[in-house]
Amino acid sequence: MRKDYQVTWEAASSLRLSPRLLRTAAYLVHALVLGSILGCGGDGDAQAQGGAFKESSSFTKTASTDPRLEQIREIMQPKSAVANSPVVLLDAFERSEPASAKEGALQIGSARDVDATRQPQDFHSRLSWQVGVDGKQTASISFESPAAQGLRLGLQILMLPMRSVLRVSGSQEEPAVEIDSSVPAQTVQNNLNAGVPEKDARRYWLPTMRGARTTLEIELPADMPRSALVVSVPQLVHLWTLPEQAEQELDLTKAVAASCHRDATCSPDFDATARSVARMIYVEGAGAYYCTGTLMADWNDTGTPYFMTAAHCISTQAAASTLETAWFYRSASCGSTSVDSKARYVRGGAALLYASAATDTSFLRLSSAPPAGVVFAGWDANTARPPTPVTGIHHPRGGLQKISTGTLNSFFNCTQVSLGLSCTASPASTAKFLQVRWTNGATEPGSSGSPLFSETNGNRYVIGQLSSGSVNTCGATRNSQYGRFDLAYQAALKQWLGPSSTTPTENLTSVFRFFNPRTGAHFYTNSVLERDFVISTYPVFNYEGPKFKAFSQAGPGLAPVYRFFNVQTGAHFYSISPAERDFVLETYPQFQYEGPTWYAQPQAGNGADQMYRFFHLKNGVHFYTLIKAEADFVRATYPDWQYEGGVYYAWPN
């Protein structure tokens, strides 16, 4: 069951920012739509007790992301902008063997120490600042690792000013990537929340750039002291291979390989299913790796970008924060080695929700929206029954998407040994893995984490993710082992994918409040990085401590709270309403969008209290409090603060 709601907003000239009528209507519509979605599912609760089917055809993302809301974006950066950047040149790189320190995942690069910019003072001493006509301050620095096919810089962040911008460009003709400072701030916070050690938590891996040289440009607002920037680049990742080379590495000249690896583009009947599968690049420890993963539908079709892969690929938040995904990464035509022009790349990392070696399952939520046209894969939480025809869709060696077909023939248990996994046949009651015998195609390193689909009544469902395969992948006997989705679903995944999904409140984090006595404005942040930055940089802001709690990441039943910065007054504005967000974007150009800052509930429940909002009639700033006694005091004492009611629900500190 789905319902469509259409709302037309008519803004009269007398309306100020976020008038009560607009705010109330927007909130009601948001709650109504969310309620209708969460309320759907028919008799799914009863069906889900012993297992459930979720069809992939029930939700397909077709809408493009509004470019005004993108915090990570591709731009065309003129080479002249960074032509005179100082260059940090590393020594020649020597690749050591064995190539991979992670069994199953395919290593494609190694981390290299950068002694010249290890410390912030050394990094800053190499910067040459320029001031533009708009007053913005920019500086750039380049890094070169000879013979690299690509580079990825590790930015160590001690202080990164709000409203600053990072830009990364490669040595080849390709778009640069621009990143708002809110993105690394949120990434650092996610790492800290997950218990990542402080040093690793503050390492933000910038996007992958092709070529042996990469340039980082930093832009600060006109009013920002340069001393407020405290960063360094102690490491970079040297990539020794690129996806285009994977096709050669598959050695398609062999007769057996020619039939072994089947081009996904040659199977148009699998097109929709294949659009749920993405190639992965991520950094962990001393290396960069390829794996494959799947976009997973939840029961209520919320469009939350849940993503499943193997735990032997990603099992820590530090690694999840580095994730980059490539969508529609397949051949331009059947049998071609050229990449489809529709291929799209998503950066920004992910939140690690669950990882288990028992079924080799890793379950994440992407931090950035997947591109238009992706499909959210359906799944089957019932126990598979051999012999069953199955299909694997994957990116062997990080290359163009391939399809393998075969038969699920038995249940297995697998244990880690020095040379990989040792698997033995086991009864379904105790087995954690499925074994597949391929008749067409195979799996390779880089295919790890890819989905296994079965078909029921014409619909395809995920029943597992790739854990391991035969060493001779294109030999006469080709077997692969997949972690069982049904066991992972019952163990944990149903709390996100199931019909009664909720967000556990033990993941709440504090939201800190500051007060500026000069302007009467308050500032709120759930980022320790931002909190410490404001304390050290703006003494005029009085720190008032943690005032309430919210979630730093999206989850079931939650909605993002959007943040704006008024470049004229220096005050911030917060709203949970997408309609109000869009109204501000359309009507008030002086408000700079800063993205989602935390996540709260648009409705009561789950132990949350109502957030009250006030508007100051003279200086145009807003005030928010979760404490009813404080709201009552403001209403009774300060007539200039106009009460605007409850705007969403958060949790007491």
Secondary structure, DSSP 4 states (H G I P E B T S, - for coil): ------------TT--SS-HHHHHHHHHHHHHHHHHHHT--TTHHHHTTT--EE-GGG-B--SPPPGGG-SEEEE---GGGGTT--EEEPPPP---SSS-SSSSSEEEEEEEE-GGGSSHHHHHHT---EE-TTS-EEEEEEEE-TT-SEEEEEEEEEE--TT-EEEEEESSSS-EEEEETHHHHHHHHHHHHTT--HHHHTEEEPPPEESSEEEEEEEE-TT--GGG-EEEEEEEEEE---GGGHHHHTTTTSHHHHHHSEEGGG-GGGHHHHTTEEEEEEEETTEEEEEEEEEE--TT-----EEEE-TTT--SHHHHTT-EEEES-SBSSTT--SBPTT-EEE-S-EEEEEEETTTTEEEEEESSPPPTT-BPBPEE-SPP-SSEEEEEEE-GGG-S-EEEEEEEEEEEEEEEETTEEEEEE--TTT--EEEEEEEE----TT-TT-EEEEEETTEEEEEEEEEEE-SSTTSSS-EEEEEEHHHHIIIIIHHHHSTT----GGG-EEEEEEEETTTTEEEEE--HHHHHHHHHH-TTSEEEEEEEEEBSS--TT-EEEEEEEETTT--EEEES-HHHHHHHHHH-TTEEEEEEEEEEBSSSBTTBEEEEEEEETTT--EEEES-HHHHHHHHHH-TTEEEEEEEEEEEE-
